Amino acid sequence: MKKLLLLSALLIFACSSDLFAQDYMKMRKKQLRIEHQKKLKLIDSLSQELNLSNNENLKIKLEIDKNDISMQKLSEQNKELNEENNKLKEDVLFYEKMLGKRRK
């Protein structure tokens, strides 16, 4: 079954490429040159578009990496501040126990 499906797909592809080749055989040299130039321009424009997309992707990746580093630094600073805050709370509790609670 797979072989039959593959054979039919190959046959369809072969026939369609023959028709495509026949279209080119009917063209004159000037028309062929023009078509060739169109295809080259299309390839160039698609290559440029791909390069632009790749550059944008690299910029976005760099921005993400930079944000990750910033987030890690902020997380570390937050952890240090929380530890310092907890130590200060412990100190306050200790002094309140030593001196008795202040009345407001």
N, CA, C and O atoms as a MOPAC input file, in Angstrom:
PM7 MOZYME 1SCF
protein

 N      0.82700 1    -1.20300 1     0.00000 1
 C      0.00000 1     0.00000 1     0.00000 1
 C      0.86400 1     1.25500 1     0.00000 1
 O      0.60200 1     2.20600 1    -0.73700 1
 N      1.90300 1     1.24200 1     0.84400 1
 C      2.79600 1     2.39600 1     0.90400 1
 C      3.53500 1     2.58500 1    -0.41500 1
 O      3.73000 1     3.70700 1    -0.88300 1
 N      3.94400 1     1.45700 1    -1.00500 1
 C      4.66400 1     1.54700 1    -2.28400 1
 C      3.76100 1     2.12200 1    -3.37300 1
 O      4.20600 1     2.92800 1    -4.19000 1
 N      2.50200 1     1.70900 1    -3.38400 1
 C      1.55900 1     2.21000 1    -4.38400 1
 C      1.32600 1     3.70600 1    -4.20200 1
 O      1.27800 1     4.45500 1    -5.17800 1
 N      1.18200 1     4.13300 1    -2.96300 1
 C      0.99600 1     5.55200 1    -2.67000 1
 C      2.22700 1     6.36300 1    -3.07200 1
 O      2.10700 1     7.43900 1    -3.65700 1
 N      3.39800 1     5.84100 1    -2.75500 1
 C      4.64400 1     6.50800 1    -3.11800 1
 C      4.80900 1     6.57100 1    -4.63300 1
 O      5.22900 1     7.59300 1    -5.17400 1
 N      4.47600 1     5.47600 1    -5.31400 1
 C      4.57800 1     5.43800 1    -6.77000 1
 C      3.62300 1     6.43000 1    -7.42200 1
 O      3.98700 1     7.09600 1    -8.39100 1
 N      2.40100 1     6.53300 1    -6.89700 1
 C      1.43600 1     7.48200 1    -7.48000 1
 C      1.88000 1     8.92200 1    -7.22400 1
 O      1.72700 1     9.77500 1    -8.09800 1
 N      2.42800 1     9.20300 1    -6.03900 1
 C      2.92300 1    10.54700 1    -5.75200 1
 C      4.09300 1    10.88800 1    -6.66000 1
 O      4.19600 1    12.01300 1    -7.15100 1
 N      4.96900 1     9.92700 1    -6.88300 1
 C      6.11800 1    10.13800 1    -7.76200 1
 C      5.66100 1    10.37100 1    -9.19800 1
 O      6.21500 1    11.22200 1    -9.89500 1
 N      4.67100 1     9.63400 1    -9.63800 1
 C      4.13100 1     9.79000 1   -10.99700 1
 C      3.49500 1    11.16300 1   -11.17700 1
 O      3.68900 1    11.81200 1   -12.20500 1
 N      2.73900 1    11.60300 1   -10.18100 1
 C      2.11400 1    12.93400 1   -10.25200 1
 C      3.18800 1    14.01200 1   -10.29100 1
 O      3.08800 1    14.96500 1   -11.06300 1
 N      4.19900 1    13.86400 1    -9.47200 1
 C      5.29600 1    14.84400 1    -9.45600 1
 C      6.02000 1    14.86600 1   -10.79900 1
 O      6.33800 1    15.93300 1   -11.32200 1
 N      6.27800 1    13.68800 1   -11.35000 1
 C      6.98600 1    13.61200 1   -12.63100 1
 C      6.17300 1    14.26300 1   -13.74400 1
 O      6.72000 1    14.97800 1   -14.58300 1
 N      4.89000 1    14.01700 1   -13.74800 1
 C      4.03800 1    14.60800 1   -14.79500 1
 C      3.94700 1    16.12300 1   -14.64000 1
 O      4.00600 1    16.86000 1   -15.62500 1
 N      3.80800 1    16.56700 1   -13.43800 1
 C      3.67400 1    18.00800 1   -13.23200 1
 C      4.98600 1    18.72000 1   -13.58100 1
 O      4.96100 1    19.83200 1   -14.10700 1
 N      6.13600 1    18.08700 1   -13.29200 1
 C      7.40500 1    18.72900 1   -13.63200 1
 C      7.61900 1    18.72300 1   -15.13600 1
 O      8.24700 1    19.63500 1   -15.67300 1
 N      7.10100 1    17.69500 1   -15.83200 1
 C      7.19100 1    17.68900 1   -17.28700 1
 C      6.37600 1    18.84100 1   -17.87100 1
 O      6.82200 1    19.51200 1   -18.80200 1
 N      5.19200 1    19.06600 1   -17.33000 1
 C      4.38700 1    20.17600 1   -17.81300 1
 C      5.09300 1    21.49400 1   -17.55000 1
 O      5.05600 1    22.39900 1   -18.38400 1
 N      5.72100 1    21.60300 1   -16.42300 1
 C      6.45200 1    22.81300 1   -16.08400 1
 C      7.61500 1    22.99500 1   -17.05800 1
 O      7.86700 1    24.10200 1   -17.53400 1
 N      8.31100 1    21.91300 1   -17.34700 1
 C      9.43100 1    21.98400 1   -18.28700 1
 C      8.92600 1    22.30500 1   -19.69200 1
 O      9.58200 1    23.03200 1   -20.43700 1
 N      7.76600 1    21.76400 1   -20.05200 1
 C      7.21200 1    22.05800 1   -21.37700 1
 C      6.88000 1    23.53600 1   -21.50600 1
 O      7.05700 1    24.12200 1   -22.57400 1
 N      6.40200 1    24.13900 1   -20.43200 1
 C      6.11400 1    25.57000 1   -20.48200 1
 C      7.38000 1    26.35700 1   -20.78600 1
 O      7.35400 1    27.31200 1   -21.56200 1
 N      8.47000 1    25.96100 1   -20.18200 1
 C      9.73300 1    26.65400 1   -20.43500 1
 C     10.25100 1    26.38200 1   -21.83700 1
 O     10.89600 1    27.24300 1   -22.43600 1
 N      9.97900 1    25.20100 1   -22.36600 1
 C     10.43400 1    24.87000 1   -23.72300 1
 C      9.72900 1    25.73500 1   -24.76300 1
 O     10.28800 1    26.00300 1   -25.82700 1
 N      8.51400 1    26.17100 1   -24.46600 1
 C      7.75200 1    26.98200 1   -25.40900 1
 C      8.19500 1    28.44500 1   -25.40500 1
 O      7.86000 1    29.19700 1   -26.32100 1
 N      8.93500 1    28.84700 1   -24.39000 1
 C      9.33700 1    30.24900 1   -24.27100 1
 C     10.52700 1    30.56900 1   -25.15900 1
 O     11.32600 1    29.70100 1   -25.51100 1
 N     10.61300 1    31.82600 1   -25.50300 1
 C     11.76900 1    32.29300 1   -26.26400 1
 C     12.90500 1    32.59600 1   -25.29200 1
 O     12.71500 1    32.62300 1   -24.07600 1
 N     14.09500 1    32.82300 1   -25.86100 1
 C     15.26800 1    33.07700 1   -25.02900 1
 C     15.08500 1    34.32800 1   -24.17400 1
 O     15.44200 1    34.33900 1   -22.99700 1
 N     14.53400 1    35.36900 1   -24.76400 1
 C     14.34500 1    36.61300 1   -24.02600 1
 C     13.37800 1    36.39800 1   -22.85700 1
 O     13.61100 1    36.88400 1   -21.75100 1
 N     12.30600 1    35.67300 1   -23.11400 1
 C     11.34500 1    35.37700 1   -22.05900 1
 C     11.99400 1    34.53600 1   -20.95800 1
 O     11.74800 1    34.74400 1   -19.77000 1
 N     12.82700 1    33.58300 1   -21.37900 1
 C     13.52400 1    32.75000 1   -20.39900 1
 C     14.46100 1    33.59100 1   -19.54100 1
 O     14.53000 1    33.40600 1   -18.32600 1
 N     15.18900 1    34.52200 1   -20.17700 1
 C     16.08200 1    35.40600 1   -19.43200 1
 C     15.30500 1    36.24100 1   -18.42600 1
 O     15.72400 1    36.40700 1   -17.28000 1
 N     14.17000 1    36.76100 1   -18.87000 1
 C     13.33700 1    37.57400 1   -17.98200 1
 C     12.83700 1    36.73500 1   -16.81200 1
 O     12.88600 1    37.17400 1   -15.66200 1
 N     12.36000 1    35.53700 1   -17.10200 1
 C     11.88900 1    34.64400 1   -16.02900 1
 C     13.02300 1    34.29300 1   -15.07200 1
 O     12.83700 1    34.24100 1   -13.85600 1
 N     14.19800 1    34.05500 1   -15.64600 1
 C     15.35700 1    33.73700 1   -14.82000 1
 C     15.70300 1    34.91600 1   -13.90900 1
 O     15.99200 1    34.72400 1   -12.72800 1
 N     15.67400 1    36.12700 1   -14.45200 1
 C     15.96100 1    37.31500 1   -13.64400 1
 C     14.91500 1    37.50300 1   -12.55400 1
 O     15.24900 1    37.88800 1   -11.43400 1
 N     13.66300 1    37.23500 1   -12.86900 1
 C     12.60200 1    37.33000 1   -11.86400 1
 C     12.86200 1    36.35000 1   -10.72200 1
 O     12.73700 1    36.69400 1    -9.54700 1
 N     13.22700 1    35.12500 1   -11.09200 1
 C     13.49700 1    34.10500 1   -10.07300 1
 C     14.69500 1    34.51200 1    -9.20600 1
 O     14.67200 1    34.34200 1    -7.98700 1
 N     15.74600 1    35.05200 1    -9.85100 1
 C     16.91400 1    35.49200 1    -9.08500 1
 C     16.55200 1    36.63500 1    -8.14000 1
 O     17.00200 1    36.65800 1    -6.99400 1
 N     15.73900 1    37.58600 1    -8.61400 1
 C     15.30600 1    38.69300 1    -7.75300 1
 C     14.47700 1    38.16900 1    -6.58700 1
 O     14.61300 1    38.63000 1    -5.45400 1
 N     13.61800 1    37.20300 1    -6.88200 1
 C     12.80300 1    36.60200 1    -5.82600 1
 C     13.69200 1    35.91600 1    -4.78300 1
 O     13.47800 1    36.05600 1    -3.57900 1
 N     14.68500 1    35.17700 1    -5.26400 1
 C     15.61300 1    34.50600 1    -4.34800 1
 C     16.35800 1    35.52600 1    -3.50900 1
 O     16.51000 1    35.34900 1    -2.30100 1
 N     16.82800 1    36.60300 1    -4.14800 1
 C     17.54300 1    37.64800 1    -3.40900 1
 C     16.65800 1    38.30200 1    -2.35900 1
 O     17.08200 1    38.51100 1    -1.22200 1
 N     15.42600 1    38.62600 1    -2.74500 1
 C     14.53500 1    39.28200 1    -1.78500 1
 C     14.20600 1    38.34800 1    -0.61900 1
 O     14.14000 1    38.78200 1     0.53100 1
 N     14.00200 1    37.06900 1    -0.92000 1
 C     13.72000 1    36.10700 1     0.14500 1
 C     14.94000 1    35.90600 1     1.04100 1
 O     14.80300 1    35.72800 1     2.25100 1
 N     16.12700 1    35.93300 1     0.44800 1
 C     17.35300 1    35.81600 1     1.24600 1
 C     17.51200 1    37.01700 1     2.16500 1
 O     17.86800 1    36.86900 1     3.33400 1
 N     17.24900 1    38.20200 1     1.63600 1
 C     17.33700 1    39.40700 1     2.46400 1
 C     16.31800 1    39.36900 1     3.59000 1
 O     16.61800 1    39.72100 1     4.73100 1
 N     15.12400 1    38.94200 1     3.25800 1
 C     14.07400 1    38.83600 1     4.28200 1
 C     14.46800 1    37.83600 1     5.35500 1
 O     14.23700 1    38.06600 1     6.54200 1
 N     15.06200 1    36.73100 1     4.93900 1
 C     15.52400 1    35.72300 1     5.89300 1
 C     16.63000 1    36.28000 1     6.77500 1
 O     16.63800 1    36.04700 1     7.98400 1
 N     17.56100 1    37.01200 1     6.18200 1
 C     18.63900 1    37.62400 1     6.96100 1
 C     18.08900 1    38.62200 1     7.97100 1
 O     18.53100 1    38.65900 1     9.11900 1
 N     17.12600 1    39.42800 1     7.54300 1
 C     16.50200 1    40.38200 1     8.46500 1
 C     15.80900 1    39.66200 1     9.61900 1
 O     15.91300 1    40.06900 1    10.77600 1
 N     15.11300 1    38.60500 1     9.29000 1
 C     14.42900 1    37.82600 1    10.32700 1
 C     15.43600 1    37.21100 1    11.29300 1
 O     15.21900 1    37.20000 1    12.50500 1
 N     16.53000 1    36.70400 1    10.74900 1
 C     17.56800 1    36.12700 1    11.61400 1
 C     18.17200 1    37.18700 1    12.52300 1
 O     18.40900 1    36.93700 1    13.70400 1
 N     18.42200 1    38.37600 1    11.96900 1
 C     18.97000 1    39.46000 1    12.78600 1
 C     17.99800 1    39.85900 1    13.89600 1
 O     18.40200 1    40.07400 1    15.03900 1
 N     16.71600 1    39.95600 1    13.54900 1
 C     15.70900 1    40.29000 1    14.55400 1
 C     15.65500 1    39.21200 1    15.63000 1
 O     15.54000 1    39.51400 1    16.81800 1
 N     15.73700 1    37.95800 1    15.20600 1
 C     15.71200 1    36.85500 1    16.17700 1
 C     16.91900 1    36.92000 1    17.10600 1
 O     16.79600 1    36.66600 1    18.30400 1
 N     18.08700 1    37.25900 1    16.55900 1
 C     19.27700 1    37.37900 1    17.39700 1
 C     19.12600 1    38.52300 1    18.39700 1
 O     19.49400 1    38.38600 1    19.56400 1
 N     18.58200 1    39.65400 1    17.93700 1
 C     18.36400 1    40.78700 1    18.83800 1
 C     17.40900 1    40.40900 1    19.96300 1
 O     17.63400 1    40.74200 1    21.12700 1
 N     16.35000 1    39.71400 1    19.59700 1
 C     15.36700 1    39.29200 1    20.60700 1
 C     16.00300 1    38.31000 1    21.58600 1
 O     15.76300 1    38.38800 1    22.79100 1
 N     16.81200 1    37.38600 1    21.07100 1
 C     17.48100 1    36.41900 1    21.94900 1
 C     18.42900 1    37.13500 1    22.90100 1
 O     18.48200 1    36.80700 1    24.08600 1
 N     19.17600 1    38.10700 1    22.39400 1
 C     20.07900 1    38.87100 1    23.25600 1
 C     19.30400 1    39.63300 1    24.32400 1
 O     19.72500 1    39.70000 1    25.47900 1
 N     18.18000 1    40.20000 1    23.93400 1
 C     17.33800 1    40.93100 1    24.89300 1
 C     16.81700 1    39.98800 1    25.97100 1
 O     16.78300 1    40.33800 1    27.15100 1
 N     16.41300 1    38.79700 1    25.56000 1
 C     15.93200 1    37.79900 1    26.52700 1
 C     17.05200 1    37.39300 1    27.47800 1
 O     16.84900 1    37.30000 1    28.68900 1
 N     18.23700 1    37.15100 1    26.91600 1
 C     19.38300 1    36.78200 1    27.76300 1
 C     19.71500 1    37.90300 1    28.75300 1
 O     19.99300 1    37.65100 1    29.92500 1
 N     19.68100 1    39.14900 1    28.25700 1
 C     19.96900 1    40.29200 1    29.12600 1
 C     18.93200 1    40.38300 1    30.24100 1
 O     19.27400 1    40.63200 1    31.39700 1
 N     17.67000 1    40.18100 1    29.88900 1
 C     16.60500 1    40.21900 1    30.89500 1
 C     16.74400 1    39.08500 1    31.90600 1
 O     16.47200 1    39.27400 1    33.09200 1
 N     17.16500 1    37.91200 1    31.44400 1
 C     17.38400 1    36.79200 1    32.36800 1
 C     18.47900 1    37.12600 1    33.37600 1
 O     18.35000 1    36.84700 1    34.56800 1
 N     19.55800 1    37.72600 1    32.87800 1
 C     20.65800 1    38.09300 1    33.78400 1
 C     20.18500 1    39.13700 1    34.79300 1
 O     20.48600 1    39.04600 1    35.98300 1
 N     19.44100 1    40.12700 1    34.30300 1
 C     18.91800 1    41.16100 1    35.19900 1
 C     17.99100 1    40.55600 1    36.24400 1
 O     18.03600 1    40.92300 1    37.41800 1
 N     17.15900 1    39.63300 1    35.80800 1
 C     16.22200 1    38.98900 1    36.72600 1
 C     16.97200 1    38.17600 1    37.78400 1
 O     16.58100 1    38.16900 1    38.95100 1
 N     18.03000 1    37.50100 1    37.38600 1
 C     18.82200 1    36.74200 1    38.34400 1
 C     19.46900 1    37.66400 1    39.37100 1
 O     19.47800 1    37.36200 1    40.56500 1
 N     20.00800 1    38.78600 1    38.90700 1
 C     20.62800 1    39.74000 1    39.83600 1
 C     19.58500 1    40.29800 1    40.80000 1
 O     19.83700 1    40.40300 1    42.00000 1
 N     18.41900 1    40.65300 1    40.27500 1
 C     17.35900 1    41.17300 1    41.14000 1
 C     16.89500 1    40.12400 1    42.14200 1
 O     16.61000 1    40.43300 1    43.29900 1
 N     16.82700 1    38.89700 1    41.68600 1
 C     16.43600 1    37.81100 1    42.58300 1
 C     17.44800 1    37.64400 1    43.71200 1
 O     17.07400 1    37.45000 1    44.86900 1
 N     18.73000 1    37.72200 1    43.36700 1
 C     19.77300 1    37.61400 1    44.39500 1
 C     19.68500 1    38.78400 1    45.37700 1
 O     19.80100 1    38.59600 1    46.58800 1
 N     19.48000 1    39.99000 1    44.84500 1
 C     19.35100 1    41.16100 1    45.72200 1
 C     18.13200 1    41.03800 1    46.62600 1
 O     18.18400 1    41.38600 1    47.80600 1
 N     17.04100 1    40.54100 1    46.06400 1
 C     15.82200 1    40.34600 1    46.84800 1
 C     16.05300 1    39.33800 1    47.96500 1
 O     15.59200 1    39.53800 1    49.08800 1
 N     16.76100 1    38.26300 1    47.66400 1
 C     17.06400 1    37.24600 1    48.66500 1
 C     17.91700 1    37.84500 1    49.78800 1
 O     17.65700 1    37.60200 1    50.96700 1
 N     18.94300 1    38.63600 1    49.41500 1
 C     19.80000 1    39.26300 1    50.41600 1
 C     19.00700 1    40.22500 1    51.28800 1
 O     19.18800 1    40.25700 1    52.50500 1
 N     18.12500 1    41.01300 1    50.66900 1
 C     17.31700 1    41.96900 1    51.43800 1
 C     16.34500 1    41.24800 1    52.36000 1
 O     16.11500 1    41.68600 1    53.48800 1
 N     15.77500 1    40.14900 1    51.88900 1
 C     14.88000 1    39.36500 1    52.74800 1
 C     15.63200 1    38.80100 1    53.95000 1
 O     15.12600 1    38.80900 1    55.07200 1
 N     16.85700 1    38.30700 1    53.69900 1
 C     17.66100 1    37.78700 1    54.80800 1
 C     17.98800 1    38.89900 1    55.80700 1
 O     17.91900 1    38.69800 1    57.01900 1
 N     18.34300 1    40.07000 1    55.28400 1
 C     18.64700 1    41.20300 1    56.16700 1
 C     17.40700 1    41.63400 1    56.94200 1
 O     17.49100 1    41.95000 1    58.12900 1
 N     16.26200 1    41.64600 1    56.27500 1
 C     15.00000 1    42.00200 1    56.92000 1
 C     14.66800 1    41.01100 1    58.03300 1
 O     14.26200 1    41.41100 1    59.12300 1
 N     14.84100 1    39.72300 1    57.75900 1
 C     14.57400 1    38.70300 1    58.77900 1
 C     15.50200 1    38.86700 1    59.97900 1
 O     15.07400 1    38.72700 1    61.12500 1
 N     16.77700 1    39.16600 1    59.71200 1
 C     17.72300 1    39.37100 1    60.81200 1
 C     17.31100 1    40.57600 1    61.65300 1
 O     17.36600 1    40.53400 1    62.88200 1
 N     16.89200 1    41.66300 1    60.97200 1
 C     16.45100 1    42.84600 1    61.71800 1
 C     15.19900 1    42.55100 1    62.53900 1
 O     15.06100 1    43.04500 1    63.65800 1
 N     14.28400 1    41.74600 1    61.98800 1
 C     13.08800 1    41.36500 1    62.74600 1
 C     13.46700 1    40.54900 1    63.97300 1
 O     12.90300 1    40.74200 1    65.05000 1
 N     14.42600 1    39.63600 1    63.81100 1
 C     14.88900 1    38.84600 1    64.95400 1
 C     15.52000 1    39.74700 1    66.01500 1
 O     15.31000 1    39.55400 1    67.21200 1
 N     16.30300 1    40.74300 1    65.55700 1
 C     16.91700 1    41.68100 1    66.50100 1
 C     15.85600 1    42.46500 1    67.26100 1
 O     15.96900 1    42.65700 1    68.47100 1
 N     14.82100 1    42.91900 1    66.54800 1
 C     13.74200 1    43.66600 1    67.19100 1
 C     13.05400 1    42.78800 1    68.23100 1
 O     12.79700 1    43.23300 1    69.35000 1
 N     12.75400 1    41.54400 1    67.86400 1
 C     12.12300 1    40.62300 1    68.81800 1
 C     13.02100 1    40.39200 1    70.03100 1
 O     12.54300 1    40.37200 1    71.16500 1
 N     14.29100 1    40.22200 1    69.79700 1
 C     15.22800 1    40.01400 1    70.89900 1
 C     15.24000 1    41.20800 1    71.84300 1
 O     15.16500 1    41.03900 1    73.06000 1
 N     15.33300 1    42.43000 1    71.28400 1
 C     15.36700 1    43.62200 1    72.13000 1
 C     14.03800 1    43.86300 1    72.83300 1
 O     14.01000 1    44.36800 1    73.95600 1
 N     12.93900 1    43.50400 1    72.17900 1
 C     11.63700 1    43.63800 1    72.84300 1
 C     11.54500 1    42.69300 1    74.02500 1
 O     10.99600 1    43.04900 1    75.06700 1
 N     12.08000 1    41.48900 1    73.86800 1
 C     12.06800 1    40.54400 1    74.99200 1
 C     12.97000 1    41.03300 1    76.11400 1
 O     12.63800 1    40.89200 1    77.29100 1
 N     14.10400 1    41.60400 1    75.75400 1
 C     15.04100 1    42.09500 1    76.75200 1
 C     14.48400 1    43.30700 1    77.50300 1
 O     14.61300 1    43.40000 1    78.72300 1
 N     13.88000 1    44.21000 1    76.78500 1
 C     13.42600 1    45.46600 1    77.38000 1
 C     11.94400 1    45.47400 1    77.71900 1
 O     11.47100 1    46.36600 1    78.42300 1
 N     11.24400 1    44.53200 1    77.24600 1
 C      9.79700 1    44.54600 1    77.41300 1
 C      9.18100 1    45.30700 1    76.25000 1
 O      9.82100 1    46.18500 1    75.67200 1
 N      7.97500 1    44.98300 1    75.91400 1
 C      7.32900 1    45.64500 1    74.77500 1
 C      7.05900 1    47.08700 1    75.08500 1
 O      6.65500 1    47.43700 1    76.19400 1
 N      7.28400 1    47.92300 1    74.10000 1
 C      6.99000 1    49.34200 1    74.25200 1
 C      5.50900 1    49.57100 1    74.07300 1
 O      4.84600 1    48.92600 1    73.26100 1
 N      5.01600 1    50.49700 1    74.84600 1
 C      3.60700 1    50.85500 1    74.70300 1
 C      3.49200 1    52.02800 1    73.75800 1
 O      4.29400 1    52.96200 1    73.79700 1
 N      2.51800 1    51.96900 1    72.93800 1
 C      2.33900 1    53.04300 1    71.95400 1
 C      1.36300 1    54.05700 1    72.41300 1
 O      1.09900 1    55.02600 1    71.70200 1

